[in-house]
Amino acid sequence: METRGLSAHPLLVHGPIVLIPLVALSGIAMIIRPVWRITLGP
């Protein structure tokens, strides 16, 4: 399977492996430093 000429494997497998921990760490950081919630939060 390809997406725009690129193999879908890096997007479907390695993308979540990087993004899920990154989102979790960002959430923990916003809990620890509430000031970041204002600038980084939704």
N, CA, C, O and CB atoms as a CASP TS submission, in Angstrom:
PFRMAT TS
TARGET T0000
AUTHOR 0000-0000-0000
METHOD Language model
MODEL 1
PARENT N/A
ATOM      1  N   MET     1       0.855  -1.164   0.000  1.00  0.00           N
ATOM      2  CA  MET     1       0.000   0.000   0.000  1.00  0.00           C
ATOM      3  C   MET     1       0.913   1.244   0.000  1.00  0.00           C
ATOM      4  O   MET     1       1.911   1.297   0.719  1.00  0.00           O
ATOM      5  CB  MET     1      -0.979  -0.011   1.239  1.00  0.00           C
ATOM      6  N   GLU     2       0.549   2.226  -0.814  1.00  0.00           N
ATOM      7  CA  GLU     2       1.333   3.454  -0.904  1.00  0.00           C
ATOM      8  C   GLU     2       0.439   4.679  -0.737  1.00  0.00           C
ATOM      9  O   GLU     2      -0.740   4.669  -1.092  1.00  0.00           O
ATOM     10  CB  GLU     2       2.078   3.517  -2.245  1.00  0.00           C
ATOM     11  N   THR     3       1.029   5.717  -0.194  1.00  0.00           N
ATOM     12  CA  THR     3       0.354   6.991  -0.048  1.00  0.00           C
ATOM     13  C   THR     3       1.244   8.055  -0.661  1.00  0.00           C
ATOM     14  O   THR     3       2.324   8.340  -0.145  1.00  0.00           O
ATOM     15  CB  THR     3       0.036   7.306   1.445  1.00  0.00           C
ATOM     16  N   ARG     4       0.796   8.644  -1.760  1.00  0.00           N
ATOM     17  CA  ARG     4       1.557   9.669  -2.478  1.00  0.00           C
ATOM     18  C   ARG     4       2.968   9.217  -2.823  1.00  0.00           C
ATOM     19  O   ARG     4       3.918   9.995  -2.743  1.00  0.00           O
ATOM     20  CB  ARG     4       1.621  10.931  -1.657  1.00  0.00           C
ATOM     21  N   GLY     5       3.092   7.961  -3.206  1.00  0.00           N
ATOM     22  CA  GLY     5       4.377   7.431  -3.609  1.00  0.00           C
ATOM     23  C   GLY     5       5.233   6.916  -2.464  1.00  0.00           C
ATOM     24  O   GLY     5       6.309   6.366  -2.699  1.00  0.00           O
ATOM     25  N   LEU     6       4.773   7.083  -1.229  1.00  0.00           N
ATOM     26  CA  LEU     6       5.515   6.595  -0.070  1.00  0.00           C
ATOM     27  C   LEU     6       4.834   5.345   0.474  1.00  0.00           C
ATOM     28  O   LEU     6       3.614   5.202   0.409  1.00  0.00           O
ATOM     29  CB  LEU     6       5.614   7.687   1.028  1.00  0.00           C
ATOM     30  N   SER     7       5.638   4.463   1.001  1.00  0.00           N
ATOM     31  CA  SER     7       5.080   3.279   1.634  1.00  0.00           C
ATOM     32  C   SER     7       4.247   3.702   2.841  1.00  0.00           C
ATOM     33  O   SER     7       4.628   4.617   3.571  1.00  0.00           O
ATOM     34  CB  SER     7       6.203   2.293   2.054  1.00  0.00           C
ATOM     35  N   ALA     8       3.121   3.046   3.049  1.00  0.00           N
ATOM     36  CA  ALA     8       2.242   3.397   4.163  1.00  0.00           C
ATOM     37  C   ALA     8       2.775   2.898   5.499  1.00  0.00           C
ATOM     38  O   ALA     8       2.339   3.366   6.551  1.00  0.00           O
ATOM     39  CB  ALA     8       0.857   2.837   3.927  1.00  0.00           C
ATOM     40  N   HIS     9       3.713   1.953   5.472  1.00  0.00           N
ATOM     41  CA  HIS     9       4.234   1.380   6.712  1.00  0.00           C
ATOM     42  C   HIS     9       4.805   2.432   7.663  1.00  0.00           C
ATOM     43  O   HIS     9       4.438   2.419   8.838  1.00  0.00           O
ATOM     44  CB  HIS     9       5.299   0.362   6.391  1.00  0.00           C
ATOM     45  N   PRO    10       5.677   3.339   7.228  1.00  0.00           N
ATOM     46  CA  PRO    10       6.200   4.327   8.191  1.00  0.00           C
ATOM     47  C   PRO    10       5.105   5.205   8.794  1.00  0.00           C
ATOM     48  O   PRO    10       5.185   5.581   9.963  1.00  0.00           O
ATOM     49  CB  PRO    10       7.236   5.213   7.514  1.00  0.00           C
ATOM     50  N   LEU    11       4.096   5.529   8.012  1.00  0.00           N
ATOM     51  CA  LEU    11       3.030   6.392   8.514  1.00  0.00           C
ATOM     52  C   LEU    11       2.115   5.668   9.501  1.00  0.00           C
ATOM     53  O   LEU    11       1.721   6.238  10.519  1.00  0.00           O
ATOM     54  CB  LEU    11       2.211   6.928   7.356  1.00  0.00           C
ATOM     55  N   LEU    12       1.783   4.430   9.203  1.00  0.00           N
ATOM     56  CA  LEU    12       0.803   3.704  10.013  1.00  0.00           C
ATOM     57  C   LEU    12       1.402   3.006  11.228  1.00  0.00           C
ATOM     58  O   LEU    12       0.702   2.767  12.212  1.00  0.00           O
ATOM     59  CB  LEU    12       0.106   2.693   9.163  1.00  0.00           C
ATOM     60  N   VAL    13       2.679   2.681  11.168  1.00  0.00           N
ATOM     61  CA  VAL    13       3.297   1.960  12.281  1.00  0.00           C
ATOM     62  C   VAL    13       4.177   2.878  13.116  1.00  0.00           C
ATOM     63  O   VAL    13       4.001   2.970  14.331  1.00  0.00           O
ATOM     64  CB  VAL    13       4.118   0.783  11.760  1.00  0.00           C
ATOM     65  N   HIS    14       5.110   3.549  12.486  1.00  0.00           N
ATOM     66  CA  HIS    14       6.073   4.344  13.228  1.00  0.00           C
ATOM     67  C   HIS    14       5.502   5.692  13.677  1.00  0.00           C
ATOM     68  O   HIS    14       5.947   6.240  14.685  1.00  0.00           O
ATOM     69  CB  HIS    14       7.303   4.566  12.386  1.00  0.00           C
ATOM     70  N   GLY    15       4.545   6.221  12.960  1.00  0.00           N
ATOM     71  CA  GLY    15       3.916   7.482  13.355  1.00  0.00           C
ATOM     72  C   GLY    15       3.286   7.400  14.739  1.00  0.00           C
ATOM     73  O   GLY    15       3.608   8.219  15.600  1.00  0.00           O
ATOM     74  N   PRO    16       2.399   6.438  14.981  1.00  0.00           N
ATOM     75  CA  PRO    16       1.794   6.331  16.316  1.00  0.00           C
ATOM     76  C   PRO    16       2.809   6.004  17.407  1.00  0.00           C
ATOM     77  O   PRO    16       2.643   6.429  18.551  1.00  0.00           O
ATOM     78  CB  PRO    16       0.715   5.273  16.305  1.00  0.00           C
ATOM     79  N   ILE    17       3.862   5.251  17.066  1.00  0.00           N
ATOM     80  CA  ILE    17       4.873   4.902  18.063  1.00  0.00           C
ATOM     81  C   ILE    17       5.569   6.163  18.571  1.00  0.00           C
ATOM     82  O   ILE    17       5.985   6.216  19.728  1.00  0.00           O
ATOM     83  CB  ILE    17       5.908   3.917  17.470  1.00  0.00           C
ATOM     84  N   VAL    18       5.697   7.164  17.726  1.00  0.00           N
ATOM     85  CA  VAL    18       6.321   8.420  18.122  1.00  0.00           C
ATOM     86  C   VAL    18       5.287   9.372  18.711  1.00  0.00           C
ATOM     87  O   VAL    18       5.557  10.028  19.717  1.00  0.00           O
ATOM     88  CB  VAL    18       7.023   9.072  16.926  1.00  0.00           C
ATOM     89  N   LEU    19       4.114   9.458  18.103  1.00  0.00           N
ATOM     90  CA  LEU    19       3.133  10.467  18.503  1.00  0.00           C
ATOM     91  C   LEU    19       2.443  10.175  19.835  1.00  0.00           C
ATOM     92  O   LEU    19       2.191  11.099  20.608  1.00  0.00           O
ATOM     93  CB  LEU    19       2.097  10.596  17.437  1.00  0.00           C
ATOM     94  N   ILE    20       2.137   8.919  20.116  1.00  0.00           N
ATOM     95  CA  ILE    20       1.423   8.594  21.361  1.00  0.00           C
ATOM     96  C   ILE    20       2.248   8.964  22.596  1.00  0.00           C
ATOM     97  O   ILE    20       1.722   9.630  23.488  1.00  0.00           O
ATOM     98  CB  ILE    20       1.074   7.099  21.398  1.00  0.00           C
ATOM     99  N   PRO    21       3.530   8.554  22.684  1.00  0.00           N
ATOM    100  CA  PRO    21       4.307   9.001  23.851  1.00  0.00           C
ATOM    101  C   PRO    21       4.518  10.516  23.886  1.00  0.00           C
ATOM    102  O   PRO    21       4.573  11.107  24.965  1.00  0.00           O
ATOM    103  CB  PRO    21       5.654   8.307  23.863  1.00  0.00           C
ATOM    104  N   LEU    22       4.637  11.147  22.718  1.00  0.00           N
ATOM    105  CA  LEU    22       4.819  12.592  22.678  1.00  0.00           C
ATOM    106  C   LEU    22       3.597  13.318  23.238  1.00  0.00           C
ATOM    107  O   LEU    22       3.737  14.284  23.988  1.00  0.00           O
ATOM    108  CB  LEU    22       5.094  13.050  21.245  1.00  0.00           C
ATOM    109  N   VAL    23       2.421  12.861  22.882  1.00  0.00           N
ATOM    110  CA  VAL    23       1.186  13.456  23.403  1.00  0.00           C
ATOM    111  C   VAL    23       1.064  13.202  24.903  1.00  0.00           C
ATOM    112  O   VAL    23       0.636  14.083  25.650  1.00  0.00           O
ATOM    113  CB  VAL    23      -0.046  12.887  22.663  1.00  0.00           C
ATOM    114  N   ALA    24       1.440  11.996  25.346  1.00  0.00           N
ATOM    115  CA  ALA    24       1.374  11.681  26.779  1.00  0.00           C
ATOM    116  C   ALA    24       2.325  12.573  27.575  1.00  0.00           C
ATOM    117  O   ALA    24       1.948  13.100  28.622  1.00  0.00           O
ATOM    118  CB  ALA    24       1.712  10.195  27.022  1.00  0.00           C
ATOM    119  N   LEU    25       3.543  12.743  27.094  1.00  0.00           N
ATOM    120  CA  LEU    25       4.504  13.599  27.787  1.00  0.00           C
ATOM    121  C   LEU    25       4.047  15.056  27.798  1.00  0.00           C
ATOM    122  O   LEU    25       4.256  15.768  28.780  1.00  0.00           O
ATOM    123  CB  LEU    25       5.880  13.488  27.132  1.00  0.00           C
ATOM    124  N   SER    26       3.432  15.492  26.719  1.00  0.00           N
ATOM    125  CA  SER    26       2.922  16.861  26.676  1.00  0.00           C
ATOM    126  C   SER    26       1.808  17.052  27.701  1.00  0.00           C
ATOM    127  O   SER    26       1.745  18.085  28.368  1.00  0.00           O
ATOM    128  CB  SER    26       2.412  17.202  25.264  1.00  0.00           C
ATOM    129  N   GLY    27       0.937  16.067  27.826  1.00  0.00           N
ATOM    130  CA  GLY    27      -0.135  16.145  28.818  1.00  0.00           C
ATOM    131  C   GLY    27       0.397  16.189  30.235  1.00  0.00           C
ATOM    132  O   GLY    27      -0.097  16.951  31.066  1.00  0.00           O
ATOM    133  N   ILE    28       1.410  15.368  30.516  1.00  0.00           N
ATOM    134  CA  ILE    28       2.014  15.375  31.848  1.00  0.00           C
ATOM    135  C   ILE    28       2.681  16.719  32.113  1.00  0.00           C
ATOM    136  O   ILE    28       2.584  17.257  33.216  1.00  0.00           O
ATOM    137  CB  ILE    28       3.038  14.229  31.990  1.00  0.00           C
ATOM    138  N   ALA    29       3.358  17.258  31.102  1.00  0.00           N
ATOM    139  CA  ALA    29       4.019  18.554  31.264  1.00  0.00           C
ATOM    140  C   ALA    29       3.006  19.649  31.562  1.00  0.00           C
ATOM    141  O   ALA    29       3.272  20.540  32.369  1.00  0.00           O
ATOM    142  CB  ALA    29       4.821  18.908  30.008  1.00  0.00           C
ATOM    143  N   MET    30       1.843  19.588  30.915  1.00  0.00           N
ATOM    144  CA  MET    30       0.825  20.617  31.164  1.00  0.00           C
ATOM    145  C   MET    30       0.177  20.465  32.531  1.00  0.00           C
ATOM    146  O   MET    30      -0.321  21.441  33.091  1.00  0.00           O
ATOM    147  CB  MET    30      -0.245  20.568  30.087  1.00  0.00           C
ATOM    148  N   ILE    31       0.176  19.241  33.080  1.00  0.00           N
ATOM    149  CA  ILE    31      -0.336  19.052  34.445  1.00  0.00           C
ATOM    150  C   ILE    31       0.662  19.618  35.454  1.00  0.00           C
ATOM    151  O   ILE    31       0.275  20.251  36.436  1.00  0.00           O
ATOM    152  CB  ILE    31      -0.606  17.543  34.733  1.00  0.00           C
ATOM    153  N   ILE    32       1.947  19.382  35.201  1.00  0.00           N
ATOM    154  CA  ILE    32       2.984  19.838  36.131  1.00  0.00           C
ATOM    155  C   ILE    32       3.142  21.355  36.085  1.00  0.00           C
ATOM    156  O   ILE    32       3.278  21.994  37.129  1.00  0.00           O
ATOM    157  CB  ILE    32       4.321  19.163  35.808  1.00  0.00           C
ATOM    158  N   ARG    33       3.124  21.935  34.889  1.00  0.00           N
ATOM    159  CA  ARG    33       3.299  23.389  34.738  1.00  0.00           C
ATOM    160  C   ARG    33       2.013  23.988  34.167  1.00  0.00           C
ATOM    161  O   ARG    33       1.878  24.070  32.946  1.00  0.00           O
ATOM    162  CB  ARG    33       4.526  23.720  33.810  1.00  0.00           C
ATOM    163  N   PRO    34       1.073  24.405  35.001  1.00  0.00           N
ATOM    164  CA  PRO    34      -0.207  24.939  34.523  1.00  0.00           C
ATOM    165  C   PRO    34      -0.069  26.144  33.596  1.00  0.00           C
ATOM    166  O   PRO    34      -0.965  26.402  32.792  1.00  0.00           O
ATOM    167  CB  PRO    34      -1.056  25.320  35.695  1.00  0.00           C
ATOM    168  N   VAL    35       1.024  26.878  33.691  1.00  0.00           N
ATOM    169  CA  VAL    35       1.224  28.033  32.816  1.00  0.00           C
ATOM    170  C   VAL    35       1.315  27.581  31.360  1.00  0.00           C
ATOM    171  O   VAL    35       0.869  28.293  30.460  1.00  0.00           O
ATOM    172  CB  VAL    35       2.499  28.811  33.220  1.00  0.00           C
ATOM    173  N   TRP    36       1.891  26.401  31.124  1.00  0.00           N
ATOM    174  CA  TRP    36       2.012  25.887  29.761  1.00  0.00           C
ATOM    175  C   TRP    36       0.649  25.559  29.164  1.00  0.00           C
ATOM    176  O   TRP    36       0.480  25.563  27.945  1.00  0.00           O
ATOM    177  CB  TRP    36       2.900  24.647  29.742  1.00  0.00           C
ATOM    178  N   ARG    37      -0.329  25.274  30.036  1.00  0.00           N
ATOM    179  CA  ARG    37      -1.673  24.949  29.561  1.00  0.00           C
ATOM    180  C   ARG    37      -2.260  26.131  28.792  1.00  0.00           C
ATOM    181  O   ARG    37      -3.013  25.942  27.837  1.00  0.00           O
ATOM    182  CB  ARG    37      -2.592  24.566  30.743  1.00  0.00           C
ATOM    183  N   ILE    38      -1.916  27.340  29.206  1.00  0.00           N
ATOM    184  CA  ILE    38      -2.440  28.541  28.560  1.00  0.00           C
ATOM    185  C   ILE    38      -1.864  28.676  27.152  1.00  0.00           C
ATOM    186  O   ILE    38      -2.590  28.985  26.208  1.00  0.00           O
ATOM    187  CB  ILE    38      -2.115  29.796  29.399  1.00  0.00           C
ATOM    188  N   THR    39      -0.551  28.442  27.015  1.00  0.00           N
ATOM    189  CA  THR    39       0.088  28.653  25.705  1.00  0.00           C
ATOM    190  C   THR    39       0.009  27.429  24.816  1.00  0.00           C
ATOM    191  O   THR    39      -0.097  27.576  23.598  1.00  0.00           O
ATOM    192  CB  THR    39       1.538  29.043  25.888  1.00  0.00           C
ATOM    193  N   LEU    40       0.056  26.215  25.376  1.00  0.00           N
ATOM    194  CA  LEU    40       0.092  25.007  24.561  1.00  0.00           C
ATOM    195  C   LEU    40      -1.249  24.298  24.469  1.00  0.00           C
ATOM    196  O   LEU    40      -1.468  23.507  23.551  1.00  0.00           O
ATOM    197  CB  LEU    40       1.109  24.067  25.107  1.00  0.00           C
ATOM    198  N   GLY    41      -2.129  24.562  25.386  1.00  0.00           N
ATOM    199  CA  GLY    41      -3.409  23.866  25.446  1.00  0.00           C
ATOM    200  C   GLY    41      -4.352  24.283  24.327  1.00  0.00           C
ATOM    201  O   GLY    41      -4.040  25.172  23.534  1.00  0.00           O
ATOM    202  N   PRO    42      -5.506  23.634  24.273  1.00  0.00           N
ATOM    203  CA  PRO    42      -6.480  23.935  23.217  1.00  0.00           C
ATOM    204  C   PRO    42      -7.086  25.323  23.345  1.00  0.00           C
ATOM    205  O   PRO    42      -7.920  25.710  22.525  1.00  0.00           O
ATOM    206  CB  PRO    42      -7.582  22.910  23.230  1.00  0.00           C
TER
END
